[in-house]
Amino acid sequence: QEGDPRAGRRLAAGICSSCHGRDGIATLPEAPNLAGQNPAYVAAQLRAYRENKRQNEQMNIVARELTERQITDLAAWYAAIEVTATIPGR
Amino acid sequence: QEGDPRAGRRLAAGICSSCHGRDGIATLPEAPNLAGQNPAYVAAQLRAYRENKRQNEQMNIVARELTERQITDLAAWYAAIEVTATIPGR
């Protein structure tokens, strides 16, 4: 199932961005950046949090309320953020 | 404890890069990108995998062998990769 990044963006603005950042670059050191993250990975983690297979107090609470559609929308949104990676010089 | 990104780079080349990419952009859709990831987050996840508090068959095996020093070195390496995030236009 393909997620809708525009729907994901709206949802993320409400429930994800305070920790994970508007652009998917986290605002808290203990939270991961999600910009450009693989959508299959993000969706799998949200399902794992929802089912308490992955443990994190905050995320277990947030994910409990998510529908499958919302999960794929969120994954599509974070995947739509383009990231570039630059390895440091020696 | 501050990690050594150069030591982390060498270790990552051997045990992480086949899935997570030389530059921290994953080569497998089910693996997360690690480029520029928050070091406290990466270290916490490696410890959780090591202690089987977070479950993933591959990662539980890999992390079991890691020392605390190696964990902070790996976290420092991925944090040293500079990332930029660009939000898509509407």
N, CA and C atoms of all chains as a GROMACS GRO file, in nm:
protein
  540
    1GLN      N    1   0.084  -0.121   0.000
    1GLN     CA    2   0.000   0.000   0.000
    1GLN      C    3   0.087   0.125   0.000
    2GLU      N    4   0.061   0.212  -0.096
    2GLU     CA    5   0.137   0.336  -0.106
    2GLU      C    6   0.080   0.440  -0.011
    3GLY      N    7   0.168   0.504   0.063
    3GLY     CA    8   0.121   0.611   0.149
    3GLY      C    9   0.109   0.742   0.073
    4ASP      N   10   0.037   0.833   0.131
    4ASP     CA   11   0.019   0.967   0.074
    4ASP      C   12   0.106   1.065   0.152
    5PRO      N   13   0.213   1.115   0.089
    5PRO     CA   14   0.303   1.202   0.166
    5PRO      C   15   0.239   1.332   0.212
    6ARG      N   16   0.140   1.379   0.138
    6ARG     CA   17   0.076   1.505   0.180
    6ARG      C   18  -0.008   1.484   0.305
    7ALA      N   19  -0.078   1.372   0.310
    7ALA     CA   20  -0.153   1.340   0.433
    7ALA      C   21  -0.055   1.313   0.548
    8GLY      N   22   0.055   1.247   0.518
    8GLY     CA   23   0.156   1.220   0.619
    8GLY      C   24   0.217   1.347   0.674
    9ARG      N   25   0.237   1.441   0.585
    9ARG     CA   26   0.293   1.569   0.628
    9ARG      C   27   0.204   1.639   0.729
   10ARG      N   28   0.074   1.640   0.700
   10ARG     CA   29  -0.019   1.706   0.793
   10ARG      C   30  -0.021   1.635   0.928
   11LEU      N   31  -0.023   1.503   0.922
   11LEU     CA   32  -0.025   1.426   1.047
   11LEU      C   33   0.105   1.446   1.126
   12ALA      N   34   0.215   1.444   1.055
   12ALA     CA   35   0.346   1.459   1.120
   12ALA      C   36   0.358   1.595   1.188
   13ALA      N   37   0.303   1.697   1.123
   13ALA     CA   38   0.310   1.832   1.182
   13ALA      C   39   0.243   1.834   1.318
   14GLY      N   40   0.138   1.753   1.334
   14GLY     CA   41   0.066   1.752   1.459
   14GLY      C   42   0.127   1.664   1.565
   15ILE      N   43   0.176   1.547   1.527
   15ILE     CA   44   0.213   1.452   1.632
   15ILE      C   45   0.360   1.409   1.633
   16CYS      N   46   0.436   1.442   1.530
   16CYS     CA   47   0.576   1.393   1.524
   16CYS      C   48   0.677   1.506   1.534
   17SER      N   49   0.642   1.622   1.478
   17SER     CA   50   0.745   1.723   1.452
   17SER      C   51   0.802   1.786   1.578
   18SER      N   52   0.730   1.781   1.689
   18SER     CA   53   0.784   1.846   1.809
   18SER      C   54   0.912   1.776   1.855
   19CYS      N   55   0.926   1.648   1.829
   19CYS     CA   56   1.050   1.576   1.861
   19CYS      C   57   1.135   1.548   1.738
   20HIS      N   58   1.072   1.512   1.627
   20HIS     CA   59   1.147   1.469   1.508
   20HIS      C   60   1.172   1.582   1.409
   21GLY      N   61   1.122   1.702   1.440
   21GLY     CA   62   1.151   1.818   1.356
   21GLY      C   63   1.057   1.830   1.237
   22ARG      N   64   1.033   1.952   1.198
   22ARG     CA   65   0.948   1.980   1.082
   22ARG      C   66   1.004   1.918   0.954
   23ASP      N   67   1.135   1.918   0.945
   23ASP     CA   68   1.202   1.864   0.826
   23ASP      C   69   1.260   1.725   0.852
   24GLY      N   70   1.219   1.661   0.962
   24GLY     CA   71   1.267   1.527   0.991
   24GLY      C   72   1.404   1.523   1.054
   25ILE      N   73   1.458   1.638   1.087
   25ILE     CA   74   1.584   1.644   1.163
   25ILE      C   75   1.543   1.670   1.307
   26ALA      N   76   1.574   1.571   1.393
   26ALA     CA   77   1.518   1.571   1.528
   26ALA      C   78   1.563   1.692   1.608
   27THR      N   79   1.474   1.735   1.695
   27THR     CA   80   1.501   1.849   1.782
   27THR      C   81   1.550   1.804   1.919
   28LEU      N   82   1.543   1.675   1.946
   28LEU     CA   83   1.589   1.618   2.073
   28LEU      C   84   1.700   1.518   2.044
   29PRO      N   85   1.806   1.516   2.123
   29PRO     CA   86   1.916   1.424   2.093
   29PRO      C   87   1.878   1.277   2.104
   30GLU      N   88   1.778   1.247   2.185
   30GLU     CA   89   1.741   1.106   2.201
   30GLU      C   90   1.643   1.059   2.093
   31ALA      N   91   1.596   1.151   2.010
   31ALA     CA   92   1.503   1.114   1.902
   31ALA      C   93   1.580   1.101   1.771
   32PRO      N   94   1.543   1.004   1.688
   32PRO     CA   95   1.614   0.991   1.561
   32PRO      C   96   1.565   1.091   1.456
   33ASN      N   97   1.658   1.130   1.370
   33ASN     CA   98   1.620   1.198   1.247
   33ASN      C   99   1.539   1.100   1.162
   34LEU      N  100   1.438   1.151   1.095
   34LEU     CA  101   1.356   1.066   1.008
   34LEU      C  102   1.359   1.112   0.862
   35ALA      N  103   1.423   1.223   0.836
   35ALA     CA  104   1.428   1.276   0.699
   35ALA      C  105   1.488   1.173   0.604
   36GLY      N  106   1.416   1.144   0.497
   36GLY     CA  107   1.467   1.053   0.395
   36GLY      C  108   1.474   0.908   0.437
   37GLN      N  109   1.420   0.879   0.553
   37GLN     CA  110   1.432   0.741   0.603
   37GLN      C  111   1.353   0.645   0.514
   38ASN      N  112   1.402   0.523   0.506
   38ASN     CA  113   1.336   0.420   0.425
   38ASN      C  114   1.193   0.399   0.473
   39PRO      N  115   1.095   0.408   0.383
   39PRO     CA  116   0.956   0.398   0.428
   39PRO      C  117   0.921   0.261   0.486
   40ALA      N  118   0.979   0.155   0.432
   40ALA     CA  119   0.949   0.022   0.488
   40ALA      C  120   1.000   0.013   0.633
   41TYR      N  121   1.114   0.075   0.657
   41TYR     CA  122   1.169   0.075   0.793
   41TYR      C  123   1.081   0.156   0.889
   42VAL      N  124   1.044   0.276   0.847
   42VAL     CA  125   0.962   0.362   0.934
   42VAL      C  126   0.829   0.294   0.964
   43ALA      N  127   0.766   0.239   0.862
   43ALA     CA  128   0.636   0.174   0.884
   43ALA      C  129   0.651   0.054   0.978
   44ALA      N  130   0.756  -0.023   0.959
   44ALA     CA  131   0.776  -0.140   1.046
   44ALA      C  132   0.798  -0.099   1.191
   45GLN      N  133   0.871   0.010   1.212
   45GLN     CA  134   0.895   0.055   1.349
   45GLN      C  135   0.767   0.108   1.413
   46LEU      N  136   0.687   0.181   1.335
   46LEU     CA  137   0.562   0.232   1.391
   46LEU      C  138   0.469   0.117   1.430
   47ARG      N  139   0.467   0.013   1.346
   47ARG     CA  140   0.384  -0.105   1.382
   47ARG      C  141   0.439  -0.173   1.507
   48ALA      N  142   0.572  -0.182   1.515
   48ALA     CA  143   0.633  -0.246   1.632
   48ALA      C  144   0.603  -0.167   1.759
   49TYR      N  145   0.608  -0.033   1.750
   49TYR     CA  146   0.573   0.049   1.866
   49TYR      C  147   0.426   0.032   1.901
   50ARG      N  148   0.342   0.029   1.798
   50ARG     CA  149   0.197   0.018   1.822
   50ARG      C  150   0.164  -0.111   1.896
   51GLU      N  151   0.238  -0.217   1.862
   51GLU     CA  152   0.211  -0.348   1.922
   51GLU      C  153   0.303  -0.377   2.041
   52ASN      N  154   0.372  -0.274   2.088
   52ASN     CA  155   0.464  -0.287   2.202
   52ASN      C  156   0.573  -0.391   2.180
   53LYS      N  157   0.607  -0.418   2.053
   53LYS     CA  158   0.720  -0.506   2.025
   53LYS      C  159   0.850  -0.429   2.032
   54ARG      N  160   0.844  -0.300   2.007
   54ARG     CA  161   0.957  -0.212   2.033
   54ARG      C  162   0.914  -0.118   2.144
   55GLN      N  163   1.002  -0.099   2.239
   55GLN     CA  164   0.965  -0.028   2.361
   55GLN      C  165   1.020   0.114   2.363
   56ASN      N  166   0.930   0.208   2.375
   56ASN     CA  167   0.967   0.346   2.406
   56ASN      C  168   0.841   0.412   2.458
   57GLU      N  169   0.851   0.469   2.578
   57GLU     CA  170   0.731   0.515   2.646
   57GLU      C  171   0.650   0.610   2.558
   58GLN      N  172   0.720   0.711   2.506
   58GLN     CA  173   0.650   0.811   2.425
   58GLN      C  174   0.595   0.749   2.297
   59MET      N  175   0.678   0.672   2.228
   59MET     CA  176   0.636   0.618   2.098
   59MET      C  177   0.526   0.513   2.113
   60ASN      N  178   0.528   0.436   2.219
   60ASN     CA  179   0.422   0.338   2.238
   60ASN      C  180   0.286   0.408   2.254
   61ILE      N  181   0.287   0.522   2.321
   61ILE     CA  182   0.163   0.598   2.338
   61ILE      C  183   0.117   0.657   2.206
   62VAL      N  184   0.210   0.721   2.135
   62VAL     CA  185   0.174   0.786   2.008
   62VAL      C  186   0.126   0.683   1.905
   63ALA      N  187   0.198   0.572   1.894
   63ALA     CA  188   0.170   0.477   1.787
   63ALA      C  189   0.043   0.397   1.812
   64ARG      N  190   0.003   0.386   1.937
   64ARG     CA  191  -0.115   0.306   1.970
   64ARG      C  192  -0.238   0.355   1.894
   65GLU      N  193  -0.242   0.485   1.865
   65GLU     CA  194  -0.359   0.545   1.802
   65GLU      C  195  -0.354   0.540   1.650
   66LEU      N  196  -0.245   0.496   1.592
   66LEU     CA  197  -0.230   0.508   1.447
   66LEU      C  198  -0.298   0.395   1.371
   67THR      N  199  -0.365   0.432   1.264
   67THR     CA  200  -0.420   0.332   1.171
   67THR      C  201  -0.309   0.290   1.074
   68GLU      N  202  -0.336   0.178   1.004
   68GLU     CA  203  -0.240   0.132   0.903
   68GLU      C  204  -0.221   0.238   0.794
   69ARG      N  205  -0.328   0.302   0.755
   69ARG     CA  206  -0.319   0.408   0.655
   69ARG      C  207  -0.232   0.523   0.704
   70GLN      N  208  -0.252   0.563   0.829
   70GLN     CA  209  -0.172   0.673   0.883
   70GLN      C  210  -0.024   0.635   0.889
   71ILE      N  211   0.002   0.510   0.921
   71ILE     CA  212   0.142   0.465   0.927
   71ILE      C  213   0.208   0.474   0.789
   72THR      N  214   0.140   0.429   0.686
   72THR     CA  215   0.202   0.437   0.553
   72THR      C  216   0.211   0.581   0.503
   73ASP      N  217   0.114   0.664   0.543
   73ASP     CA  218   0.123   0.806   0.507
   73ASP      C  219   0.244   0.872   0.573
   74LEU      N  220   0.264   0.845   0.700
   74LEU     CA  221   0.379   0.903   0.770
   74LEU      C  222   0.510   0.854   0.708
   75ALA      N  223   0.516   0.726   0.678
   75ALA     CA  224   0.638   0.672   0.617
   75ALA      C  225   0.664   0.737   0.481
   76ALA      N  226   0.557   0.760   0.404
   76ALA     CA  227   0.572   0.824   0.273
   76ALA      C  228   0.619   0.968   0.287
   77TRP      N  229   0.570   1.035   0.389
   77TRP     CA  230   0.611   1.175   0.410
   77TRP      C  231   0.761   1.183   0.443
   78TYR      N  232   0.806   1.106   0.540
   78TYR     CA  233   0.947   1.116   0.575
   78TYR      C  234   1.037   1.070   0.460
   79ALA      N  235   0.990   0.973   0.384
   79ALA     CA  236   1.070   0.928   0.268
   79ALA      C  237   1.079   1.036   0.160
   80ALA      N  238   0.979   1.124   0.155
   80ALA     CA  239   0.976   1.227   0.051
   80ALA      C  240   1.073   1.342   0.080
   81ILE      N  241   1.125   1.348   0.200
   81ILE     CA  242   1.222   1.452   0.233
   81ILE      C  243   1.357   1.406   0.177
   82GLU      N  244   1.413   1.490   0.091
   82GLU     CA  245   1.537   1.452   0.024
   82GLU      C  246   1.656   1.477   0.117
   83VAL      N  247   1.741   1.378   0.131
   83VAL     CA  248   1.861   1.398   0.212
   83VAL      C  249   1.986   1.372   0.128
   84THR      N  250   2.089   1.447   0.161
   84THR     CA  251   2.220   1.419   0.105
   84THR      C  252   2.314   1.390   0.221
   85ALA      N  253   2.407   1.299   0.199
   85ALA     CA  254   2.504   1.262   0.302
   85ALA      C  255   2.645   1.291   0.251
   86THR      N  256   2.723   1.359   0.333
   86THR     CA  257   2.860   1.392   0.296
   86THR      C  258   2.955   1.336   0.400
   87ILE      N  259   3.038   1.245   0.356
   87ILE     CA  260   3.136   1.183   0.446
   87ILE      C  261   3.246   1.285   0.476
   88PRO      N  262   3.286   1.298   0.603
   88PRO     CA  263   3.392   1.394   0.636
   88PRO      C  264   3.526   1.355   0.575
   89GLY      N  265   3.608   1.456   0.545
   89GLY     CA  266   3.743   1.428   0.499
   89GLY      C  267   3.825   1.372   0.614
   90ARG      N  268   3.932   1.307   0.582
   90ARG     CA  269   4.017   1.249   0.686
   90ARG      C  270   4.095   1.357   0.759
   91GLN      N  271   3.101   0.968   2.751
   91GLN     CA  272   3.223   0.924   2.681
   91GLN      C  273   3.214   0.961   2.534
   92GLU      N  274   3.316   1.031   2.487
   92GLU     CA  275   3.320   1.071   2.348
   92GLU      C  276   3.370   0.956   2.262
   93GLY      N  277   3.303   0.927   2.155
   93GLY     CA  278   3.351   0.826   2.063
   93GLY      C  279   3.452   0.883   1.965
   94ASP      N  280   3.525   0.794   1.904
   94ASP     CA  281   3.626   0.832   1.804
   94ASP      C  282   3.570   0.799   1.665
   95PRO      N  283   3.535   0.903   1.588
   95PRO     CA  284   3.472   0.873   1.459
   95PRO      C  285   3.562   0.798   1.362
   96ARG      N  286   3.693   0.816   1.375
   96ARG     CA  287   3.782   0.744   1.282
   96ARG      C  288   3.785   0.596   1.314
   97ALA      N  289   3.788   0.563   1.442
   97ALA     CA  290   3.779   0.422   1.480
   97ALA      C  291   3.642   0.366   1.441
   98GLY      N  292   3.539   0.446   1.460
   98GLY     CA  293   3.405   0.401   1.422
   98GLY      C  294   3.393   0.378   1.273
   99ARG      N  295   3.459   0.463   1.197
   99ARG     CA  296   3.455   0.448   1.052
   99ARG      C  297   3.514   0.314   1.009
  100ARG      N  298   3.627   0.278   1.068
  100ARG     CA  299   3.690   0.151   1.033
  100ARG      C  300   3.601   0.033   1.072
  101LEU      N  301   3.546   0.041   1.191
  101LEU     CA  302   3.459  -0.068   1.237
  101LEU      C  303   3.333  -0.078   1.150
  102ALA      N  304   3.275   0.037   1.118
  102ALA     CA  305   3.153   0.038   1.036
  102ALA      C  306   3.178  -0.021   0.898
  103ALA      N  307   3.295   0.007   0.842
  103ALA     CA  308   3.326  -0.047   0.709
  103ALA      C  309   3.322  -0.198   0.711
  104GLY      N  310   3.359  -0.258   0.824
  104GLY     CA  311   3.363  -0.402   0.832
  104GLY      C  312   3.229  -0.466   0.865
  105ILE      N  313   3.152  -0.404   0.955
  105ILE     CA  314   3.035  -0.477   1.005
  105ILE      C  315   2.900  -0.408   0.982
  106CYS      N  316   2.900  -0.283   0.937
  106CYS     CA  317   2.772  -0.212   0.924
  106CYS      C  318   2.739  -0.178   0.779
  107SER      N  319   2.845  -0.149   0.700
  107SER     CA  320   2.822  -0.082   0.572
  107SER      C  321   2.753  -0.170   0.468
  108SER      N  322   2.759  -0.301   0.482
  108SER     CA  323   2.696  -0.385   0.380
  108SER      C  324   2.544  -0.364   0.380
  109CYS      N  325   2.487  -0.330   0.493
  109CYS     CA  326   2.343  -0.299   0.498
  109CYS      C  327   2.316  -0.149   0.507
  110HIS      N  328   2.397  -0.078   0.589
  110HIS     CA  329   2.368   0.063   0.617
  110HIS      C  330   2.442   0.158   0.525
  111GLY      N  331   2.525   0.105   0.434
  111GLY     CA  332   2.591   0.189   0.334
  111GLY      C  333   2.721   0.249   0.384
  112ARG      N  334   2.812   0.270   0.292
  112ARG     CA  335   2.941   0.332   0.327
  112ARG      C  336   2.923   0.472   0.381
  113ASP      N  337   2.824   0.542   0.327
  113ASP     CA  338   2.797   0.680   0.369
  113ASP      C  339   2.677   0.690   0.463
  114GLY      N  340   2.633   0.574   0.515
  114GLY     CA  341   2.522   0.576   0.609
  114GLY      C  342   2.386   0.583   0.543
  115ILE      N  343   2.382   0.575   0.412
  115ILE     CA  344   2.254   0.565   0.340
  115ILE      C  345   2.236   0.417   0.307
  116ALA      N  346   2.132   0.358   0.366
  116ALA     CA  347   2.118   0.213   0.365
  116ALA      C  348   2.104   0.158   0.224
  117THR      N  349   2.156   0.038   0.208
  117THR     CA  350   2.150  -0.030   0.079
  117THR      C  351   2.033  -0.128   0.073
  118LEU      N  352   1.968  -0.149   0.185
  118LEU     CA  353   1.851  -0.237   0.192
  118LEU      C  354   1.731  -0.157   0.240
  119PRO      N  355   1.614  -0.178   0.180
  119PRO     CA  356   1.499  -0.097   0.222
  119PRO      C  357   1.456  -0.120   0.366
  120GLU      N  358   1.484  -0.237   0.420
  120GLU     CA  359   1.442  -0.262   0.558
  120GLU      C  360   1.542  -0.210   0.662
  121ALA      N  361   1.657  -0.162   0.616
  121ALA     CA  362   1.759  -0.108   0.708
  121ALA      C  363   1.749   0.044   0.711
  122PRO      N  364   1.767   0.104   0.827
  122PRO     CA  365   1.760   0.250   0.832
  122PRO      C  366   1.889   0.318   0.785
  123ASN      N  367   1.871   0.434   0.726
  123ASN     CA  368   1.985   0.523   0.705
  123ASN      C  369   2.038   0.564   0.841
  124LEU      N  370   2.170   0.575   0.852
  124LEU     CA  371   2.231   0.617   0.977
  124LEU      C  372   2.312   0.747   0.962
  125ALA      N  373   2.325   0.796   0.841
  125ALA     CA  374   2.404   0.917   0.816
  125ALA      C  375   2.350   1.032   0.899
  126GLY      N  376   2.438   1.095   0.976
  126GLY     CA  377   2.401   1.212   1.054
  126GLY      C  378   2.309   1.184   1.171
  127GLN      N  379   2.289   1.057   1.200
  127GLN     CA  380   2.194   1.024   1.308
  127GLN      C  381   2.249   1.070   1.444
  128ASN      N  382   2.158   1.105   1.532
  128ASN     CA  383   2.197   1.150   1.666
  128ASN      C  384   2.277   1.042   1.737
  129PRO      N  385   2.396   1.077   1.786
  129PRO     CA  386   2.481   0.973   1.846
  129PRO      C  387   2.422   0.911   1.972
  130ALA      N  388   2.351   0.988   2.051
  130ALA     CA  389   2.290   0.929   2.171
  130ALA      C  390   2.185   0.826   2.132
  131TYR      N  391   2.113   0.854   2.024
  131TYR     CA  392   2.013   0.759   1.976
  131TYR      C  393   2.078   0.632   1.924
  132VAL      N  394   2.180   0.647   1.840
  132VAL     CA  395   2.246   0.529   1.783
  132VAL      C  396   2.306   0.443   1.894
  133ALA      N  397   2.374   0.505   1.988
  133ALA     CA  398   2.435   0.428   2.098
  133ALA      C  399   2.328   0.356   2.180
  134ALA      N  400   2.218   0.425   2.207
  134ALA     CA  401   2.112   0.362   2.286
  134ALA      C  402   2.052   0.242   2.213
  135GLN      N  403   2.038   0.252   2.081
  135GLN     CA  404   1.981   0.141   2.005
  135GLN      C  405   2.078   0.023   2.001
  136LEU      N  406   2.206   0.052   1.985
  136LEU     CA  407   2.304  -0.058   1.983
  136LEU      C  408   2.306  -0.130   2.118
  137ARG      N  409   2.297  -0.053   2.227
  137ARG     CA  410   2.291  -0.118   2.359
  137ARG      C  411   2.163  -0.201   2.373
  138ALA      N  412   2.053  -0.147   2.324
  138ALA     CA  413   1.925  -0.221   2.333
  138ALA      C  414   1.932  -0.350   2.251
  139TYR      N  415   1.993  -0.344   2.135
  139TYR     CA  416   2.009  -0.466   2.054
  139TYR      C  417   2.102  -0.564   2.126
  140ARG      N  418   2.209  -0.511   2.183
  140ARG     CA  419   2.305  -0.597   2.251
  140ARG      C  420   2.240  -0.674   2.365
  141GLU      N  421   2.149  -0.607   2.433
  141GLU     CA  422   2.084  -0.668   2.551
  141GLU      C  423   1.948  -0.730   2.516
  142ASN      N  424   1.922  -0.742   2.385
  142ASN     CA  425   1.796  -0.800   2.337
  142ASN      C  426   1.672  -0.727   2.387
  143LYS      N  427   1.688  -0.599   2.420
  143LYS     CA  428   1.571  -0.520   2.456
  143LYS      C  429   1.502  -0.467   2.331
  144ARG      N  430   1.578  -0.454   2.224
  144ARG     CA  431   1.518  -0.428   2.094
  144ARG      C  432   1.549  -0.548   2.006
  145GLN      N  433   1.448  -0.593   1.934
  145GLN     CA  434   1.458  -0.721   1.864
  145GLN      C  435   1.480  -0.703   1.715
  146ASN      N  436   1.587  -0.758   1.667
  146ASN     CA  437   1.609  -0.774   1.523
  146ASN      C  438   1.715  -0.882   1.509
  147GLU      N  439   1.683  -0.985   1.434
  147GLU     CA  440   1.770  -1.102   1.431
  147GLU      C  441   1.914  -1.065   1.397
  148GLN      N  442   1.928  -0.991   1.288
  148GLN     CA  443   2.062  -0.954   1.243
  148GLN      C  444   2.132  -0.864   1.344
  149MET      N  445   2.061  -0.762   1.390
  149MET     CA  446   2.124  -0.664   1.479
  149MET      C  447   2.154  -0.723   1.617
  150ASN      N  448   2.073  -0.814   1.665
  150ASN     CA  449   2.103  -0.875   1.795
  150ASN      C  450   2.233  -0.955   1.787
  151ILE      N  451   2.256  -1.019   1.672
  151ILE     CA  452   2.380  -1.094   1.655
  151ILE      C  453   2.500  -1.000   1.647
  152VAL      N  454   2.488  -0.897   1.563
  152VAL     CA  455   2.600  -0.804   1.544
  152VAL      C  456   2.633  -0.732   1.675
  153ALA      N  457   2.531  -0.683   1.744
  153ALA     CA  458   2.554  -0.598   1.860
  153ALA      C  459   2.606  -0.676   1.980
  154ARG      N  460   2.578  -0.804   1.983
  154ARG     CA  461   2.620  -0.885   2.098
  154ARG      C  462   2.770  -0.876   2.122
  155GLU      N  463   2.845  -0.856   2.012
  155GLU     CA  464   2.991  -0.857   2.021
  155GLU      C  465   3.050  -0.720   2.051
  156LEU      N  466   2.968  -0.617   2.055
  156LEU     CA  467   3.023  -0.481   2.064
  156LEU      C  468   3.056  -0.443   2.208
  157THR      N  469   3.173  -0.379   2.223
  157THR     CA  470   3.208  -0.318   2.351
  157THR      C  471   3.144  -0.180   2.361
  158GLU      N  472   3.143  -0.126   2.482
  158GLU     CA  473   3.090   0.009   2.502
  158GLU      C  474   3.170   0.110   2.420
  159ARG      N  475   3.299   0.093   2.416
  159ARG     CA  476   3.385   0.181   2.336
  159ARG      C  477   3.349   0.173   2.188
  160GLN      N  478   3.331   0.053   2.138
  160GLN     CA  479   3.295   0.038   1.996
  160GLN      C  480   3.160   0.102   1.966
  161ILE      N  481   3.068   0.091   2.060
  161ILE     CA  482   2.937   0.152   2.040
  161ILE      C  483   2.948   0.304   2.030
  162THR      N  484   3.024   0.366   2.118
  162THR     CA  485   3.036   0.512   2.110
  162THR      C  486   3.117   0.554   1.988
  163ASP      N  487   3.212   0.472   1.946
  163ASP     CA  488   3.286   0.503   1.823
  163ASP      C  489   3.194   0.497   1.701
  164LEU      N  490   3.112   0.395   1.693
  164LEU     CA  491   3.019   0.384   1.580
  164LEU      C  492   2.921   0.500   1.579
  165ALA      N  493   2.870   0.536   1.696
  165ALA     CA  494   2.776   0.648   1.704
  165ALA      C  495   2.844   0.778   1.660
  166ALA      N  496   2.970   0.795   1.699
  166ALA     CA  497   3.044   0.916   1.661
  166ALA      C  498   3.067   0.920   1.510
  167TRP      N  499   3.093   0.803   1.451
  167TRP     CA  500   3.115   0.800   1.306
  167TRP      C  501   2.989   0.839   1.230
  168TYR      N  502   2.878   0.778   1.262
  168TYR     CA  503   2.757   0.812   1.185
  168TYR      C  504   2.715   0.957   1.209
  169ALA      N  505   2.738   1.007   1.329
  169ALA     CA  506   2.705   1.147   1.357
  169ALA      C  507   2.793   1.243   1.277
  170ALA      N  508   2.914   1.197   1.242
  170ALA     CA  509   3.009   1.284   1.171
  170ALA      C  510   2.974   1.300   1.023
  171ILE      N  511   2.887   1.216   0.972
  171ILE     CA  512   2.844   1.229   0.833
  171ILE      C  513   2.742   1.341   0.826
  172GLU      N  514   2.773   1.441   0.744
  172GLU     CA  515   2.687   1.559   0.739
  172GLU      C  516   2.567   1.531   0.649
  173VAL      N  517   2.449   1.562   0.698
  173VAL     CA  518   2.330   1.546   0.615
  173VAL      C  519   2.257   1.678   0.601
  174THR      N  520   2.197   1.694   0.485
  174THR     CA  521   2.105   1.805   0.464
  174THR      C  522   1.970   1.747   0.428
  175ALA      N  523   1.865   1.812   0.474
  175ALA     CA  524   1.729   1.765   0.446
  175ALA      C  525   1.655   1.875   0.370
  176THR      N  526   1.588   1.837   0.262
  176THR     CA  527   1.513   1.932   0.181
  176THR      C  528   1.368   1.885   0.171
  177ILE      N  529   1.280   1.965   0.226
  177ILE     CA  530   1.137   1.934   0.221
  177ILE      C  531   1.086   1.953   0.079
  178PRO      N  532   1.006   1.859   0.028
  178PRO     CA  533   0.955   1.875  -0.109
  178PRO      C  534   0.859   1.992  -0.118
  179GLY      N  535   0.852   2.054  -0.237
  179GLY     CA  536   0.751   2.157  -0.262
  179GLY      C  537   0.613   2.095  -0.266
  180ARG      N  538   0.513   2.175  -0.246
  180ARG     CA  539   0.376   2.123  -0.248
  180ARG      C  540   0.333   2.087  -0.390
   0.00000   0.00000   0.00000
